[in-house]
Amino acid sequence: MVRTLAFGFLLLIFLTSDLQAQAEPFYKGKTVRIVLGFSTGGTNDLWARAIARYWTKYVPGNPDFMVQNMPGAGSMIAANYVYGVGKPDGLTLGLIAPALFFDQLVGRKEVQFDWAKFAWLGSPEETDEMLSVRADSPYKTLEDIRNATVPPRCGATGTGTTGHYFPRLLEEVLGLKFNIVTGYPGASEIDLAMEKGEVHCRAGTTSAFFGREPGRTWAKTGFVRLLVLGGMKRDPRTPDTPTIWELMEKQKTPELGRRVATVVLSPGFFGRPIVGSPGTPADRVKVLREGFMKAMNDRELLAEAEKRGWEAGPVSGEKLEALAKEVIAQPPEVISRMNAVLGK
Protein backbone atom coordinates (compact mmCIF):
# COMPACT_ATOMS: atom_id res chain seq x y z
CA MET A 1 0.00 0.00 0.00
CA VAL A 2 2.78 2.42 0.92
CA ARG A 3 4.68 1.53 -2.23
CA THR A 4 1.53 2.07 -4.31
CA LEU A 5 0.95 5.52 -2.79
CA ALA A 6 4.60 6.45 -3.25
CA PHE A 7 4.51 5.35 -6.89
CA GLY A 8 1.31 7.29 -7.45
CA PHE A 9 2.81 10.40 -5.88
CA LEU A 10 5.93 10.17 -8.08
CA LEU A 11 3.79 9.62 -11.16
CA LEU A 12 1.73 12.70 -10.28
CA ILE A 13 4.89 14.80 -9.91
CA PHE A 14 6.20 13.51 -13.26
CA LEU A 15 2.95 14.22 -15.08
CA THR A 16 2.64 17.65 -13.50
CA SER A 17 6.23 18.52 -14.49
CA ASP A 18 5.62 17.21 -18.00
CA LEU A 19 2.48 19.34 -18.40
CA GLN A 20 4.31 22.41 -17.10
CA ALA A 21 7.14 21.78 -19.56
CA GLN A 22 4.64 21.47 -22.41
CA ALA A 23 2.92 24.70 -21.40
CA GLU A 24 6.19 26.61 -21.06
CA PRO A 25 6.68 29.05 -23.99
CA PHE A 26 9.65 28.15 -26.17
CA TYR A 27 11.11 31.64 -25.89
CA LYS A 28 11.10 31.84 -22.10
CA GLY A 29 14.66 32.33 -20.85
CA LYS A 30 16.00 32.56 -24.42
CA THR A 31 17.91 35.31 -26.24
CA VAL A 32 16.94 36.31 -29.78
CA ARG A 33 19.81 37.76 -31.76
CA ILE A 34 19.16 40.24 -34.59
CA VAL A 35 22.18 40.16 -36.89
CA LEU A 36 22.33 43.61 -38.50
CA GLY A 37 24.11 43.80 -41.84
CA PHE A 38 25.26 47.38 -41.28
CA SER A 39 27.47 49.38 -38.94
CA THR A 40 26.25 51.35 -35.94
CA GLY A 41 24.64 54.77 -36.15
CA GLY A 42 22.65 54.43 -39.37
CA THR A 43 18.88 54.30 -39.65
CA ASN A 44 18.86 50.50 -39.98
CA ASP A 45 20.83 50.24 -36.74
CA LEU A 46 18.56 52.69 -34.93
CA TRP A 47 15.42 50.91 -36.12
CA ALA A 48 16.77 47.47 -35.13
CA ARG A 49 17.58 48.59 -31.59
CA ALA A 50 14.24 50.35 -31.15
CA ILE A 51 12.30 47.30 -32.35
CA ALA A 52 14.33 44.98 -30.13
CA ARG A 53 13.34 46.95 -27.02
CA TYR A 54 9.63 46.46 -27.68
CA TRP A 55 9.48 43.12 -29.50
CA THR A 56 10.28 41.25 -26.28
CA LYS A 57 7.00 42.47 -24.73
CA TYR A 58 4.90 40.69 -27.34
CA VAL A 59 6.60 37.30 -27.65
CA PRO A 60 5.32 34.69 -25.17
CA GLY A 61 8.09 34.02 -22.67
CA ASN A 62 9.51 37.55 -23.11
CA PRO A 63 12.95 36.58 -24.46
CA ASP A 64 15.82 39.05 -24.49
CA PHE A 65 16.45 40.65 -27.88
CA MET A 66 19.98 41.76 -28.75
CA VAL A 67 21.40 43.42 -31.85
CA GLN A 68 24.72 42.28 -33.30
CA ASN A 69 26.27 44.40 -36.05
CA MET A 70 27.76 42.32 -38.86
CA PRO A 71 28.53 44.84 -41.62
CA GLY A 72 30.06 43.99 -44.95
CA ALA A 73 29.25 43.77 -48.67
CA GLY A 74 26.02 45.71 -48.31
CA SER A 75 24.68 43.18 -45.74
CA MET A 76 25.53 40.17 -47.94
CA ILE A 77 27.68 38.73 -45.14
CA ALA A 78 24.82 38.97 -42.66
CA ALA A 79 22.31 37.49 -45.12
CA ASN A 80 24.57 34.53 -45.91
CA TYR A 81 25.14 34.02 -42.18
CA VAL A 82 21.47 33.97 -41.24
CA TYR A 83 20.60 31.73 -44.19
CA GLY A 84 23.38 29.17 -43.95
CA VAL A 85 25.07 29.40 -40.54
CA GLY A 86 22.36 30.44 -38.09
CA LYS A 87 20.29 27.57 -36.78
CA PRO A 88 16.66 27.45 -37.96
CA ASP A 89 15.37 27.72 -34.41
CA GLY A 90 13.92 31.22 -34.42
CA LEU A 91 16.72 32.61 -32.27
CA THR A 92 18.92 34.06 -35.03
CA LEU A 93 17.30 36.77 -37.15
CA GLY A 94 18.72 39.27 -39.61
CA LEU A 95 17.99 42.79 -40.78
CA ILE A 96 19.33 42.95 -44.32
CA ALA A 97 19.30 45.18 -47.40
CA PRO A 98 16.01 45.01 -49.31
CA ALA A 99 17.62 44.65 -52.73
CA LEU A 100 19.96 41.71 -52.12
CA PHE A 101 17.76 39.61 -54.38
CA PHE A 102 19.24 41.56 -57.30
CA ASP A 103 22.50 39.70 -56.73
CA GLN A 104 20.65 36.40 -56.88
CA LEU A 105 18.84 37.39 -60.09
CA VAL A 106 22.06 38.34 -61.88
CA GLY A 107 23.89 35.24 -60.60
CA ARG A 108 26.60 36.72 -58.39
CA LYS A 109 28.73 33.97 -56.86
CA GLU A 110 28.75 35.66 -53.44
CA VAL A 111 25.07 34.81 -52.97
CA GLN A 112 24.60 31.83 -50.68
CA PHE A 113 20.87 32.19 -50.14
CA ASP A 114 17.55 31.79 -51.90
CA TRP A 115 15.62 35.01 -51.36
CA ALA A 116 12.22 33.34 -51.42
CA LYS A 117 13.16 30.80 -48.72
CA PHE A 118 14.00 33.17 -45.88
CA ALA A 119 11.50 33.19 -43.00
CA TRP A 120 10.02 36.65 -43.55
CA LEU A 121 9.06 38.31 -40.25
CA GLY A 122 8.29 41.96 -40.99
CA SER A 123 9.59 45.42 -41.84
CA PRO A 124 9.05 48.66 -39.89
CA GLU A 125 8.38 50.75 -42.98
CA GLU A 126 8.34 51.03 -46.73
CA THR A 127 10.89 53.42 -48.23
CA ASP A 128 11.43 55.69 -51.25
CA GLU A 129 14.82 56.16 -52.87
CA MET A 130 16.50 59.52 -53.43
CA LEU A 131 19.75 60.93 -54.79
CA SER A 132 21.52 63.75 -52.98
CA VAL A 133 24.53 65.73 -54.23
CA ARG A 134 26.77 68.18 -52.39
CA ALA A 135 25.52 71.67 -53.21
CA ASP A 136 29.08 73.00 -53.66
CA SER A 137 29.95 70.35 -56.25
CA PRO A 138 29.91 71.03 -60.01
CA TYR A 139 26.87 68.78 -60.33
CA LYS A 140 23.97 71.13 -59.66
CA THR A 141 21.40 69.32 -61.82
CA LEU A 142 20.86 65.99 -63.54
CA GLU A 143 21.87 67.69 -66.79
CA ASP A 144 25.23 68.59 -65.22
CA ILE A 145 25.75 64.92 -64.39
CA ARG A 146 24.67 63.82 -67.87
CA ASN A 147 27.09 66.24 -69.56
CA ALA A 148 30.02 65.90 -67.14
CA THR A 149 33.39 64.80 -68.49
CA VAL A 150 34.19 63.24 -65.12
CA PRO A 151 31.19 61.58 -63.44
CA PRO A 152 30.44 62.31 -59.78
CA ARG A 153 31.61 59.86 -57.13
CA CYS A 154 28.77 58.28 -55.15
CA GLY A 155 29.38 56.37 -51.91
CA ALA A 156 27.78 52.97 -51.24
CA THR A 157 28.23 50.00 -48.93
CA GLY A 158 27.89 47.38 -51.65
CA THR A 159 25.66 45.89 -54.34
CA GLY A 160 22.07 45.26 -53.39
CA THR A 161 21.84 48.53 -51.47
CA THR A 162 20.10 51.76 -52.37
CA GLY A 163 23.46 53.48 -52.71
CA HIS A 164 24.35 51.12 -55.56
CA TYR A 165 21.16 50.17 -57.38
CA PHE A 166 19.49 53.60 -57.58
CA PRO A 167 22.40 55.35 -59.37
CA ARG A 168 22.74 52.33 -61.68
CA LEU A 169 19.06 52.57 -62.54
CA LEU A 170 19.42 56.30 -63.24
CA GLU A 171 22.23 55.46 -65.63
CA GLU A 172 20.02 52.95 -67.44
CA VAL A 173 16.78 54.91 -67.81
CA LEU A 174 17.97 58.54 -67.78
CA GLY A 175 21.37 58.32 -69.46
CA LEU A 176 23.38 59.58 -66.46
CA LYS A 177 26.82 58.40 -65.39
CA PHE A 178 28.23 57.81 -61.89
CA ASN A 179 31.44 56.53 -60.36
CA ILE A 180 30.11 54.37 -57.52
CA VAL A 181 32.59 53.88 -54.68
CA THR A 182 31.63 50.77 -52.69
CA GLY A 183 33.04 49.26 -49.52
CA TYR A 184 31.78 51.66 -46.84
CA PRO A 185 30.59 49.70 -43.75
CA GLY A 186 27.42 51.70 -43.31
CA ALA A 187 25.47 54.93 -43.72
CA SER A 188 27.45 56.85 -41.10
CA GLU A 189 30.70 56.26 -42.94
CA ILE A 190 29.18 57.42 -46.23
CA ASP A 191 27.84 60.55 -44.53
CA LEU A 192 31.33 61.29 -43.24
CA ALA A 193 32.79 60.73 -46.71
CA MET A 194 30.28 63.25 -48.07
CA GLU A 195 31.29 65.83 -45.47
CA LYS A 196 34.98 65.25 -46.15
CA GLY A 197 34.49 65.58 -49.88
CA GLU A 198 35.61 62.04 -50.64
CA VAL A 199 32.39 61.56 -52.59
CA HIS A 200 30.04 64.05 -54.22
CA CYS A 201 26.80 62.16 -53.91
CA ARG A 202 24.94 59.30 -52.32
CA ALA A 203 21.67 57.52 -52.84
CA GLY A 204 19.55 56.62 -49.84
CA THR A 205 15.97 56.77 -48.64
CA THR A 206 13.84 59.78 -47.83
CA SER A 207 12.95 58.30 -44.45
CA ALA A 208 16.61 58.01 -43.49
CA PHE A 209 17.47 61.46 -44.82
CA PHE A 210 14.67 63.33 -43.08
CA GLY A 211 14.56 61.02 -40.06
CA ARG A 212 18.08 61.28 -38.65
CA GLU A 213 21.23 63.35 -38.61
CA PRO A 214 23.06 64.58 -40.55
CA GLY A 215 20.26 64.52 -43.14
CA ARG A 216 18.05 66.91 -41.19
CA THR A 217 20.84 69.45 -40.83
CA TRP A 218 21.91 69.01 -44.44
CA ALA A 219 18.35 69.77 -45.54
CA LYS A 220 18.14 72.90 -43.34
CA THR A 221 21.54 74.29 -44.31
CA GLY A 222 21.37 73.38 -47.98
CA PHE A 223 24.55 71.29 -47.74
CA VAL A 224 23.10 68.94 -50.35
CA ARG A 225 20.63 69.12 -53.21
CA LEU A 226 18.04 66.39 -53.75
CA LEU A 227 17.94 65.75 -57.49
CA VAL A 228 15.56 62.83 -58.02
CA LEU A 229 13.21 60.56 -56.06
CA GLY A 230 12.31 56.92 -56.62
CA GLY A 231 8.72 57.10 -55.33
CA MET A 232 5.60 57.32 -57.45
CA LYS A 233 4.74 60.75 -56.02
CA ARG A 234 6.73 63.83 -55.06
CA ASP A 235 7.62 64.19 -51.40
CA PRO A 236 6.02 67.25 -49.73
CA ARG A 237 9.24 67.81 -47.77
CA THR A 238 11.07 68.45 -51.05
CA PRO A 239 8.29 69.44 -53.46
CA ASP A 240 10.59 70.67 -56.23
CA THR A 241 12.40 67.34 -56.58
CA PRO A 242 11.02 65.29 -59.50
CA THR A 243 10.42 61.55 -59.43
CA ILE A 244 12.17 59.10 -61.71
CA TRP A 245 8.75 58.25 -63.18
CA GLU A 246 8.17 61.87 -64.23
CA LEU A 247 11.60 61.99 -65.83
CA MET A 248 11.13 58.68 -67.66
CA GLU A 249 7.84 59.98 -69.05
CA LYS A 250 9.54 63.17 -70.17
CA GLN A 251 12.41 61.32 -71.83
CA LYS A 252 10.12 58.62 -73.28
CA THR A 253 12.06 55.77 -71.71
CA PRO A 254 11.33 52.49 -73.59
CA GLU A 255 8.93 49.95 -72.08
CA LEU A 256 11.68 47.48 -71.14
CA GLY A 257 13.43 50.23 -69.19
CA ARG A 258 10.21 50.95 -67.30
CA ARG A 259 9.77 47.26 -66.49
CA VAL A 260 13.31 47.09 -65.18
CA ALA A 261 12.66 50.22 -63.11
CA THR A 262 9.57 48.59 -61.58
CA VAL A 263 11.64 45.60 -60.42
CA VAL A 264 14.66 47.64 -59.34
CA LEU A 265 12.51 49.97 -57.25
CA SER A 266 10.56 47.14 -55.59
CA PRO A 267 13.00 47.05 -52.62
CA GLY A 268 11.14 50.10 -51.37
CA PHE A 269 8.22 47.80 -50.55
CA PHE A 270 10.55 45.56 -48.49
CA GLY A 271 11.82 48.60 -46.58
CA ARG A 272 14.08 47.28 -43.80
CA PRO A 273 13.25 43.56 -43.82
CA ILE A 274 13.84 41.29 -40.84
CA VAL A 275 14.23 37.61 -41.70
CA GLY A 276 14.91 34.25 -40.09
CA SER A 277 16.72 31.16 -41.32
CA PRO A 278 14.91 28.87 -43.77
CA GLY A 279 13.31 25.93 -42.05
CA THR A 280 12.40 27.85 -38.90
CA PRO A 281 9.39 26.04 -37.37
CA ALA A 282 6.10 27.53 -38.56
CA ASP A 283 4.79 28.06 -35.03
CA ARG A 284 7.84 30.17 -34.10
CA VAL A 285 7.58 32.17 -37.31
CA LYS A 286 3.94 32.85 -36.44
CA VAL A 287 4.83 33.93 -32.90
CA LEU A 288 7.58 36.26 -34.12
CA ARG A 289 5.41 37.76 -36.85
CA GLU A 290 2.54 38.46 -34.48
CA GLY A 291 4.87 39.87 -31.86
CA PHE A 292 6.56 42.12 -34.43
CA MET A 293 3.29 43.64 -35.62
CA LYS A 294 2.14 44.21 -32.04
CA ALA A 295 5.48 45.84 -31.19
CA MET A 296 5.19 48.12 -34.21
CA ASN A 297 1.82 49.32 -32.88
CA ASP A 298 3.12 49.89 -29.36
CA ARG A 299 2.30 53.46 -28.32
CA GLU A 300 5.74 54.06 -26.87
CA LEU A 301 7.49 52.84 -30.01
CA LEU A 302 5.23 54.95 -32.21
CA ALA A 303 5.94 57.98 -30.01
CA GLU A 304 9.68 57.33 -30.33
CA ALA A 305 9.35 56.98 -34.10
CA GLU A 306 7.44 60.24 -34.35
CA LYS A 307 10.01 62.04 -32.21
CA ARG A 308 12.79 60.80 -34.49
CA GLY A 309 10.87 61.72 -37.62
CA TRP A 310 10.54 58.12 -38.77
CA GLU A 311 7.67 57.07 -41.00
CA ALA A 312 6.50 53.96 -39.17
CA GLY A 313 4.32 51.87 -41.48
CA PRO A 314 4.93 48.19 -40.74
CA VAL A 315 4.81 45.52 -43.44
CA SER A 316 3.74 42.06 -42.31
CA GLY A 317 5.85 38.97 -42.72
CA GLU A 318 3.10 37.38 -44.81
CA LYS A 319 3.17 40.28 -47.27
CA LEU A 320 6.96 40.21 -47.47
CA GLU A 321 6.92 36.47 -48.12
CA ALA A 322 4.51 36.86 -51.03
CA LEU A 323 6.52 39.76 -52.44
CA ALA A 324 9.79 37.81 -52.14
CA LYS A 325 8.38 34.98 -54.23
CA GLU A 326 7.06 37.44 -56.80
CA VAL A 327 10.19 39.53 -57.37
CA ILE A 328 12.52 36.55 -57.71
CA ALA A 329 10.45 35.14 -60.61
CA GLN A 330 11.35 37.49 -63.46
CA PRO A 331 11.25 36.81 -67.23
CA PRO A 332 14.58 36.31 -69.05
CA GLU A 333 14.50 39.68 -70.82
CA VAL A 334 14.18 41.59 -67.53
CA ILE A 335 16.94 39.53 -65.89
CA SER A 336 19.19 40.10 -68.89
CA ARG A 337 18.63 43.86 -68.71
CA MET A 338 19.14 43.90 -64.95
CA ASN A 339 22.42 42.02 -65.46
CA ALA A 340 23.55 44.78 -67.79
CA VAL A 341 22.45 47.47 -65.34
CA LEU A 342 23.67 45.97 -62.06
CA GLY A 343 26.40 43.61 -63.15
CA LYS A 344 28.90 46.38 -63.80
Secondary structure in CASP SS format (residue, H / E / C, confidence):
PFRMAT SS
TARGET T0000
AUTHOR 0000-0000-0000
METHOD secondary structure of the structure
MODEL  1
M C 1.00
V H 1.00
R H 1.00
T H 1.00
L H 1.00
A H 1.00
F H 1.00
G H 1.00
F H 1.00
L H 1.00
L H 1.00
L H 1.00
I H 1.00
F H 1.00
L H 1.00
T H 1.00
S H 1.00
D H 1.00
L H 1.00
Q H 1.00
A H 1.00
Q H 1.00
A H 1.00
E C 1.00
P C 1.00
F C 1.00
Y C 1.00
K C 1.00
G C 1.00
K C 1.00
T E 1.00
V E 1.00
R E 1.00
I E 1.00
V E 1.00
L E 1.00
G C 1.00
F C 1.00
S C 1.00
T C 1.00
G C 1.00
G C 1.00
T H 1.00
N H 1.00
D H 1.00
L H 1.00
W H 1.00
A H 1.00
R H 1.00
A H 1.00
I H 1.00
A H 1.00
R H 1.00
Y H 1.00
W H 1.00
T H 1.00
K H 1.00
Y H 1.00
V C 1.00
P C 1.00
G C 1.00
N C 1.00
P C 1.00
D E 1.00
F E 1.00
M E 1.00
V E 1.00
Q E 1.00
N E 1.00
M C 1.00
P C 1.00
G C 1.00
A H 1.00
G H 1.00
S H 1.00
M H 1.00
I H 1.00
A H 1.00
A H 1.00
N H 1.00
Y H 1.00
V H 1.00
Y H 1.00
G H 1.00
V C 1.00
G C 1.00
K C 1.00
P C 1.00
D C 1.00
G C 1.00
L C 1.00
T E 1.00
L E 1.00
G E 1.00
L E 1.00
I C 1.00
A C 1.00
P C 1.00
A C 1.00
L C 1.00
F H 1.00
F H 1.00
D H 1.00
Q H 1.00
L H 1.00
V C 1.00
G C 1.00
R C 1.00
K C 1.00
E C 1.00
V C 1.00
Q C 1.00
F C 1.00
D C 1.00
W H 1.00
A H 1.00
K H 1.00
F C 1.00
A E 1.00
W E 1.00
L E 1.00
G E 1.00
S E 1.00
P C 1.00
E C 1.00
E C 1.00
T C 1.00
D C 1.00
E E 1.00
M E 1.00
L E 1.00
S E 1.00
V E 1.00
R E 1.00
A C 1.00
D C 1.00
S C 1.00
P C 1.00
Y C 1.00
K C 1.00
T C 1.00
L H 1.00
E H 1.00
D H 1.00
I H 1.00
R H 1.00
N H 1.00
A C 1.00
T C 1.00
V C 1.00
P C 1.00
P C 1.00
R E 1.00
C E 1.00
G E 1.00
A C 1.00
T C 1.00
G C 1.00
T C 1.00
G C 1.00
T C 1.00
T H 1.00
G H 1.00
H H 1.00
Y H 1.00
F H 1.00
P H 1.00
R H 1.00
L H 1.00
L H 1.00
E H 1.00
E H 1.00
V H 1.00
L H 1.00
G C 1.00
L C 1.00
K C 1.00
F C 1.00
N E 1.00
I E 1.00
V E 1.00
T C 1.00
G C 1.00
Y C 1.00
P C 1.00
G C 1.00
A H 1.00
S H 1.00
E H 1.00
I H 1.00
D H 1.00
L H 1.00
A H 1.00
M H 1.00
E H 1.00
K H 1.00
G C 1.00
E C 1.00
V C 1.00
H C 1.00
C E 1.00
R E 1.00
A E 1.00
G E 1.00
T E 1.00
T H 1.00
S H 1.00
A H 1.00
F H 1.00
F H 1.00
G H 1.00
R C 1.00
E C 1.00
P C 1.00
G H 1.00
R H 1.00
T H 1.00
W H 1.00
A H 1.00
K H 1.00
T H 1.00
G C 1.00
F C 1.00
V E 1.00
R E 1.00
L E 1.00
L E 1.00
V E 1.00
L E 1.00
G C 1.00
G C 1.00
M C 1.00
K C 1.00
R C 1.00
D C 1.00
P C 1.00
R C 1.00
T C 1.00
P C 1.00
D C 1.00
T C 1.00
P C 1.00
T E 1.00
I H 1.00
W H 1.00
E H 1.00
L H 1.00
M H 1.00
E H 1.00
K H 1.00
Q H 1.00
K C 1.00
T C 1.00
P C 1.00
E H 1.00
L H 1.00
G H 1.00
R H 1.00
R H 1.00
V H 1.00
A H 1.00
T H 1.00
V H 1.00
V H 1.00
L C 1.00
S C 1.00
P H 1.00
G H 1.00
F H 1.00
F H 1.00
G C 1.00
R C 1.00
P C 1.00
I E 1.00
V E 1.00
G E 1.00
S C 1.00
P C 1.00
G C 1.00
T C 1.00
P C 1.00
A H 1.00
D H 1.00
R H 1.00
V H 1.00
K H 1.00
V H 1.00
L H 1.00
R H 1.00
E H 1.00
G H 1.00
F H 1.00
M H 1.00
K H 1.00
A H 1.00
M H 1.00
N C 1.00
D C 1.00
R H 1.00
E H 1.00
L H 1.00
L H 1.00
A H 1.00
E H 1.00
A H 1.00
E H 1.00
K H 1.00
R H 1.00
G C 1.00
W C 1.00
E C 1.00
A C 1.00
G C 1.00
P C 1.00
V E 1.00
S E 1.00
G H 1.00
E H 1.00
K H 1.00
L H 1.00
E H 1.00
A H 1.00
L H 1.00
A H 1.00
K H 1.00
E H 1.00
V H 1.00
I C 1.00
A C 1.00
Q C 1.00
P C 1.00
P H 1.00
E H 1.00
V H 1.00
I H 1.00
S H 1.00
R H 1.00
M H 1.00
N H 1.00
A H 1.00
V H 1.00
L H 1.00
G C 1.00
K C 1.00
END
